[in-house]
């Protein structure tokens, strides 16, 4: 019984909320018929104890309270009955006096008032009374109509025969009826008041037959039964009235749908003519009348004379509102998701943890620590949606800049990506984002502003600027090692993702395209390696512009490896045969970006690609402190030397072209530029063969430019030095 009453209360609350929501969105629903039938959702929610349960995030387990709890004394154990010693003859036997028990009240009123049986009985009595009252009033009125009504003849019956040739409805005239109405569910009867003008019969009969055809009386009986179950909820009165009102408005909409302006005007005049009557209150909900509520007559007349035109936008809004209300009606409960208490992640390196941290346990199971001495000046946000899950701001700049809208004071954020999100990030703009860790299938990134976010309104900004500098100097570097160790993550290592900076560990080739632009493509084999395997474009270099881009398939809804595996399966079945060669794959890719690409514009480049060699191998050496010399080699020995000291070295030109691996020369001969660092590493730009050698740790790797840039490395540096 208690569970039944609880379910009843839940249904009445959900039905009330849905009622309010339906009334709020009513102006957005242009179709009166759609609005009328949407009330079925409210009635279904009120009577059907089924639906979906919305999972809520489980609350993080709270730490045990440190408050002292006073324990109740333990109950005494029941002692066994004491055995009285035998009574000596002649000794008086003393009977033990029973303990005095407190007098118990005659009736436990609290127990009575909280008894589920009492409240169930009250609910049942109220339901029977409300439903019985409606049934009794309806039967009483129907009996009156039957006893006093007459079957008309002549024009009224002929008009009904034309409108209802199958004879599903009957017609009666009753002196006790003041407005036309429809009675009966199985065999509907149209009841007319006395003295109805013949000119109004067409509108009246069309209206009441529409009610009969749509089974509106059955709908209303269902509404009466459901609202009677919730008689204790005063909002049920609103439900009945609004449903009755929607019923008449939708019926008007259906009747005048095919009428011209004159027909709608005539129908409106019929509504005005019939407005004087009012049905008995006891059966108002259980009949379908032509003009039931005078105060809503204006709304009905406006709807008749100026029906709203429902264009695509209005239909779309109505459909969206219907779907939203249906989704809301399907909700039955909301409960936290059951989840076991997570076991703490083992700390991989306790020595890297902050000594005095302020901990932030997050809903995704991670914990972020900040230095406790900085938190007073920080504002921390932990959004639960999107990639970013932890953002840190300078509180003063954030507040002075107007809050979240301007995002002033932003220092950094932590974000995480699954495999698909990680790949999408690789091919998007990555300024302000650096991946720092990975673990459990997630990639973690540090995101930071690329502009200055310090902001102050103070006349003397010295103090605010000092705080900003202290925060940005210490964050986020101080927390990186703590974050990885505390959450058992592994530092992000590009070598685990890339092979020589290539995403796919396979054969690689360059394909050049000379057409709308000068482009060099890096192609790889992502699925089956070698013969029979498809090729794909992995990288793009705009020659002479220094814009190397990584290419991965987007908008597929799956990681690249999974996508290409599917393409390979189709190729094995005879599809996508153009992808089986690098030139064909390049043509296929270029055709989606340029018009009129031809095979003559695509050329396979000789030599093994050294993708981003300048950025990965050469530039780190050139960035070190060192000296540039112009030399002439003869059999490997330097014979002439010119030192270029105090000049700006023109190495930037070398970033504008893709690099490929080159064969080492048999011996060093001819002119060259040598950049030697203070640590002994060298980069040799040799005029012979236009190649460069990078010498580190006693080993030398040779490279060349992979496309025709008008001149080689030696010539570009030479022209740069000469101005």
N, C-alpha and C positions, 0 to 999 in steps of 0.2 A: 504493500500500500504506500509506504513512504517513497519508494522508487517511482511509483506511478505519479504521485503528487509532484515529486521533483521534476519529472519529465514534463508534466503539464505546465509547470511554472516556466521551465526553459522554453517550451514551445510558445507560450503566451508572450514572453519577452522578445523572442526572435521574431514572432509575427508582428509585434508592435514596432520593432525597429524597421522591419521591412515595409510596414505601412507608412511610417514617416518618410522613408527613403523614396517610396513610390509617389507620395504627395509632393516631395521636393522636386523630383525630376519630371513631374507632370507637364510643366510648360515646354519641355524639350521634346515631348512625344506628340507629334502633329496628328497622328492617326487616333481618332477617338475609339475606333474598334480595337486597335492594339492595346490602348490603355485599359479598355474594359476587360479584355481577357487577361491582362497582366494581374488583375486581382485574383485570378486563380492561383498565382504563386503565393499570395498571402494566405489564402485559404488552405492550400496544401501545406504550407509551413506550420500553420496552426494545428493541423490534425495528423500529420505524418511524422512519427518520431524516428525518422531516418535522415541521413545526410552525411556529408563529409566532415571530418574533424580537421581543423586547421592546426598544423604543428607549430608550436612556439618554441623559440630557443630555450633550452633548459638553462636554468640559472646555475651559475658556477657555484660549486659547493662552498659554503661559508666556513671560515676558520672557526674552530671551537671557541665558544665564548669564554672569556677569562673571568667572568663574574662568578662569585661564590654562590653556589646553590645550596640552600638549606635542605638537608635530607629529612624526610619524615622518619620518626622512629619505627623500627620494624615491629610488625604485629607479634604479639606474644603467641608462642606455640600453645596449642590446646593441651592442657594437662589431663592425664588420665584420671578417671574417677578414683578418689581416695577410698580405700577399703576400710570401713569402720571396724575397729577391733570388736570382738565379741563382748556383749554386755554381761557383766557379772550379775549373778542372781541377786536380786534385791536392790540393784543400783538403778537409778532413774535414767531412762534413755532420753538424751537430749537430741531433738530433731533439728537439723540445720535450717535456718530461716532462708527462704528463697530471696534472691536479690530483687530489689524493687525495680520494675521496668517502667520507663516513662510511658505515659498514656499516648497512644497513637491517635491521630485525628481520624474522625469518622469517614471523611472523604478526602482523597488526595487530589485537590483541585488542579494542582500544577500538572499532575500526570494526565488528568482528564483533558485539560486544554491543549496539551502537547500530543495527544493521542492521534496518530494518523487515521484511525478509524473514525474519529469525530469529524475531522476535516474532509475525509472522503464522503461521509454521509451528507455533510453540508453541501459539498460540491454536487453530489448526485441529486439532492433535493432541488438545488437551484437550477440544474440542467433540465430536470423533468418539468419544473415550473415554467421556465422560459420557453422550452420547446412546446410543451403542452398548451401554453397560452396562445402561441402562434397557430398551432393546429386547430385548437378549439375555435378561435376567431375566424379562421379560414373556412372551416366546415359550417359554422353558423351562417356566415355570409353566403356561401355557396348554396346552402339550403334555402335561404331567403330568395336568391335569384331563381332557383329552380321552381319554387312555389309561386312566385309572382310574375316571372318572366313569360314572354310570349314569343313564338317564332314568327318573324316578320315575313311578309310576302311582297311581291312587286319589285320595285327598283332595287331595294337593299339586297334581296336574295339573288336577283339577277346579277348585280355587281359582284357579289361574293362568288357566284358560280364562274364568272369570267376570270376573276383573280385567283381562284382556287379550284380549278377544274376537277381535281382529284377528290374534292369533298372531304379534306382532312379536318376542316374546322367547321364548327356550327355557329349560328348567329341567333341571338336573342335580344329582345328589348325589355328592359326592366325599369319600372317607375322609381325604384329606390337607388338607381345608379345615376350619378351626376356627371360622369365622364366616361368615355369609352375605355374598356379594359378587356384583358384576356384572362380567362380562368381555365384551370385544368391542365394537366401534364400529358396524360395518355390521349384524351380526346379534347383538344382545346376548344373553348367556347368564347366567341367574341360577344361581349355584352355591351349594348348601346343604350344610352339614355333615351328617354322619350323626346320626340321633336327634333331629331337630327335632320338638318337640311340635306336634301338629296345631293346638292353640289359638293357637300363635304364628305360624302360616303367614300369616294375613291381614296382620299388621303387617309381617312380613318382606317379603312380596311387594309390598305397597303402597310400602314404602320403596325397594326396588330398581327397581320400575317407574317411580317418580318420577325416579330417576337416569337411566333409559333414555329417558324421555320428554323430559327437559331436555338430552339429549346431554352429560351431565357428563363422560363418558369422553373425548369429543372435546375438551372444554374442558381436561381434565387433560393430554391429549397435547400440546396447544398450549403449555401451561405448561411441560411438560418440555422441549419443543424450545427455547423462548425462554430458560429458565434455563440450559440447556446451552450456549447461545451466550455466556452470562456466567458460566461455571463458575469463573472467577477471582475473582468477587465473592462473599464469604462470606454476604452478605445474601440470596443466592438460596435458601439453605436455609430462611431465615425465610419467604420468599415462598411456597415450596412447602408448608411446614407450615401457614401461615396460610390459604392457599387451600384446602387439604384440609380444614382445620377448618371454614372458612366453608361449604364444600360440604355437609358433613354437617349443620351447624346449619340451613342454609337448607332442606335436604331435610326435616328434622324439622318445620320450620315449615310447609312445604307439606302434609305428610301429616296433621298434627293440626289443620290450619286448620278443617276441618269437623266435628271430633269433639267430643263432649260431655265432661264431666269424667270419666266412667267410661271412655270410649274413650281419653282421654289417659293415664289411670292404667294402663290395660292396655298401652298402647304403651311407657310408661316401664318397666313390669315386663319387657317383651320386651327392651329395651335392657340391663337388668341381667342377664337370663338369657343374653344373647349376649356379655356383657363378658368372659367367660373366654377367648375366642378372640382371636387376633392374626394378621393376614395376613403373609405373607413380606415382609421389608423391601425386597426387590428389586423387588416389584411393587406396593407400598403406594400409590404415587402414581398408578398406572395402573389401579387398580380402584376400584369404588365399593362400600363395605362398610356394613353396618348399624351396627357399633360398632367404629370403627377405633382410637381412642386412649382408653385407660382414664382417663388423667389429666384428660381433658376431659369425662368422663362426667357429672360433677356439673353442669357448665354445660348440657349437653344435657338432663338431667332437669329442671333448673329451667326451661329454655325450653319443655319439653313440658308441664309441670304448671302453669306460670304464664306463659302467653303474654302479652307486653306489648300493651296496648290502644293502638292508634295513632290518637290524635285529630287534629284539624286542625293543632294546634301541632306535634306530632311529625312529621306528614307534611310540613309546611312546612320544618321544620329539616332533615329528610332530603333534601328537594328542594334546599335551599340548599347543603347539604354536597356533594351530587352535582354541582351546577353548579360549585361552587368547585373540586372535584377535577378535573372535566373541563377547566376553564380552566387549571389548573396542568399537567395532562397535555399540553395543547396547546403548552406553551412548549418551544422547542427551544434558544433561544440568547438572549443579551442583549448588544447591541452599542451603543456610542455612536452617536447619529445623526450622519451625515456632514453637516457644515456648514462652509462656507468661513469663513475667518477674516474676521470683520466688519471692514469698513473704518471707521476712526474717524469719528465724527460731527463735521462741521465746527462749530467754535465760532462762534456767531452774533455774540457780542460779547465778545472776549477781555478787555476792561477790567472786566467784571463777575465774572470768576473770582476765587476766593479766592487770596490771595497764598501762603499756606503750608498747603495742604490735605492731608488724609489721604483717599486715594481708595478707594472701595468699588465695584469692578466687579461688576455683578449678572448673574444668569443670563438676565434678559430683555433684555440688551443695553444697559441703562442704566448710568450711572456716577453715584454720589452722592459729593459731597465734603463733609467736615466740617472745621472749623478744627482744625489739628493740636494746638494748645495746649489743646483741650478733650477730646480723645479719651481721655486717661488716666482721666477721671472719667465716661466714658460706657460704656454697654453697648449694642451694636448687634446687631440681629437682622435676618436677611434671609430670611424664609420664601419658599418657592417655590410655595406653594399659596394660593389665595384672592386677594382684591383687594390687600391690603396686602403690599408687597414690601420695605419698609424701615422699621424701628421703632427709636427711640432712647430709652434710659432713663438716668436718673441711677443709676449703678452702686451707690452707697451705699444709696439708698432701695430699690432693687430687691432687694438682698441682705438688708437689714434687714427687709423686708416679706415675706420667704419665697419670693421668686422669682416664677415665671410665674402661680401660682395667684391671687395678690392683685393682680398688675400694678401694684405701687407703683413710683414713680419714672418712670412713663411720661411722656415729654415730648411726643413727636409721632410720627406715622407718615406715610409716603407710600403712596398707593394709586392704582391706575389702573383704569379701567372702559372697556369697549367701548361702542358706542352703546346697546345694550340695557341694560347695567348702569348707564350714565349716566342713562337715562330712569327706571329703577327707583329710582335714588338720588334723583332729583328729587321723586318722590312719596312718599318715605319720610321718616322723622325725620332732619333734617339738622343738628341741633345737634351741634357738635363736628366738622363737616366743611365745608371750603371748597375749591372747585375753583380751581386756580391755573394750570393749563397744559393744552395739548392739542397733539396731533401724531400723524401716522400712524394716524389712526382711533381714538386713545385719548384719554381725558380723565383728567387727573391731579389728585388731591385731597390737601390737607393735612388730616389727621385729628388731633384734639387732645382731651385730656381736658376735661370740663366741670366737674370737681371737682379738689380739691387732691390730688396724688399724692406729696407730700413725706412721708417717713417716716424716723424715726431711733430707735435704741435707746440712743443716747448720753446720758449724764447731762447733759452740756453740749452742746446741739445747735447751738451758735453756728457752729462750723466747717462742719458738714454743711449748715446752712441757708444759709451764705454761698456754698457751692459750688452748691447748688440754685438760688439766685437768679442766680448768674453764668450758669449753663447756660440757664435759662429766659429770661433777658434777651437772650441772644445767639442762641438757637436758637428757631425755625428760620429766622428772618428772614435771617440771614447767608447761608444756603445757597440760598435761593429763586432769586435771580438767577443764581447759579452753576449750579444744577441746570438751569434753562432754557437757559442759554447753552451749557453743556457737552454737552447732549443735543440741541441744535437744536430745542427746543420753542418754541411760541408761547404767550405769556401768555393765560390764559383771559379772553375778552372776552364779557360777556353779550350785547352788542349783536349778536354774530355768531350767537347762539342764539335770542334773543328779539327780537320787534318790539313795542316799547312794553310789554315784559314778557310778551307773549303768545308761546306756543310756535309757533303756526301763523300765518303771514303771510297773513291772509285777512280777510274781513269778520268782525266780532264782534258779538254781541248779548248782552244780559242777559235771563235768564228767571227770574222770581221764583216761589217755591213757598211757599205758606202752608198747612201741614198739620200733620204731627207736629212739625215745626220750621219756623222762618222762615229760608229759605235763598235766596240769590241765586246762580244758575249763570251762568258765562261759557261761551258756545258759539262754536265756530269751525267752519270748513270745511277739513278737513285734506287732502282729496284733490282732486276736481274743484271749482274755485272757481265760485261763482255758481249760476245756475239749473241744476238737475239734479245738483248736488253734495250729498253727505251732510253732516250736521251732527254735531258731537260735543261732549260736555262737556269743557271744558279746565280750568275752575277752579270752585271752590266756596267760598262765603263764608257763614259762619254769622252772620246779621245780629245785631248787638248783642253779639257775643261776640269779635269781632276775631280770627277764625281763618281766614284765607285759605289755601286748599289748592289745589295743582296736581293735575290729574287726567289720567292717561294710562292706556292699557289695560295691564293686568298679566296675567301667567301666559299669555301668548300665544306665548312663545318666539321673538318677532321684534320688531324695532323698530316703534314706533308708525306711522311712515310706511308701512312695508310692510304692516302689519296693516290700516290704513284703506284702502290701495289695494285690498286684497282685498275689503273690505266694499263699496267703491265699485263694483267689478266686479259683485258680486252685486246691488247696487241697480240697476245698468244692465240687469240681466236680469229685473228686476221683483220682486226680494226687498227686504226692509228698507225698504219704502216710507215707513214712519213716520219714518225718519231724514232724509227730504228736507226737513223743516221744522224750525226750532229748537224749536217746542213739542213736536213728535213725538219728537225726539231727547231732549229733557229728560224727557218722560214715560217713555220707554224706560229711561233711566238711573235715574230716581227709583224706578221700579217694582222695581228690583233691591235697593233699600235701605229702602223704606217699604212698608207694607201699605195697600192701598185707595187708591192715588193716583188722583185723578180729573182730568179736563181742566179743571174749574172751579177747581182749586187752582193751576194753572199759568198765568202771565201774562207776555206779552212786554213788557219794560221799554223805554220810549222813551229815545232818546239813545244816543250812541256810548259803549261801555264805555271807562273809563280804569282798566284793571286795575292795582291796587296803586299808584295815583297818589299816595296819601298817603305810602306808604313810599318811592317812587322820586323824587317831585318836591317834595312839600310838606314832608315831614319834614326833608330836608337843609337847607332854609331855616330852619325853626323851631329846628333844633339849633344854629344860629349865635347868637353873642351879639347881642342886640338889645333893643328896647323895644316893649311892647304899649300901644297907645293906643285909646281909645274916641273915635270921631269921628262927626260928622254932616256928610254931604256935601250941598252945594246946587250943582247944575250943575257937579259935578266939583271944587268947592272945599271945603276943610275949614272949617266954621263954628264948631264946638265941639270941644274936645279935652280928654280926660281921660287922664292918664298912669297906668298901672298898674305901678308900680315896686316891686321888692322882694317881689312875690307869686309864688306858684307858678302858672304859666299852665295852664289846664285843656285843653290840646290833646289829652290822651290819649283823650278821648271820640270824637275824630274817627277813631281807628284802628279803631273797632268796626263800620264800615259800608263797603260798596263805593262807589266813586266813578265818576261818569260825566262826560263832557265837557258843558259848558254854553255857551250863546251869551253873548257879551260884552254888557253893558248899553250902551245908546246913550250914557248919561251916568251918572256916579256921583251918586246921590241917596239920601238917607235915612241911617239909622244904619249903622255898620260898626265892626268892630274891625280895626285895622291893626297888623301886626307887622313892624317895619322893622329890618333887621340893620345892624350897624355898617358893612357894605360897601355898603349901599344897596339890597339886595334886599328885596322886600316880599311879604307875603301879606295880601290884603284879604278879610275875611269880611263880605260884604254882606248886610244884612237883606233887601233887595229881591231876591226870587227865590231866597233862601237858597243863595247860591252863593259860591264863593271864587275869587279871582284870584291867580295866582302871577306876580310880576313879576321877571324876571331879564334882565339885559343889554338893557333897553329893550323887551322883549317880554313880553306878559302872556297867560297861558293860563287859561281859566275852567273851573271844575268845580262839580259839585253831588253831593249824596248820591244814590245810585241806588235807594234804597228808602225806604219810609216808616218812619223811626225815631222818630216821635212829634214831632220838631222838627227844624229845620234847623241848619246850622253856627253861625249867629249866636246862636240861642237856647241851644244847648248850651254855648257859651263864656260867654254871659251868666249862665246859671245856675251855672256852675262858679265864676265870679268872685264871685258873691253868696253862695256857700257852700251 
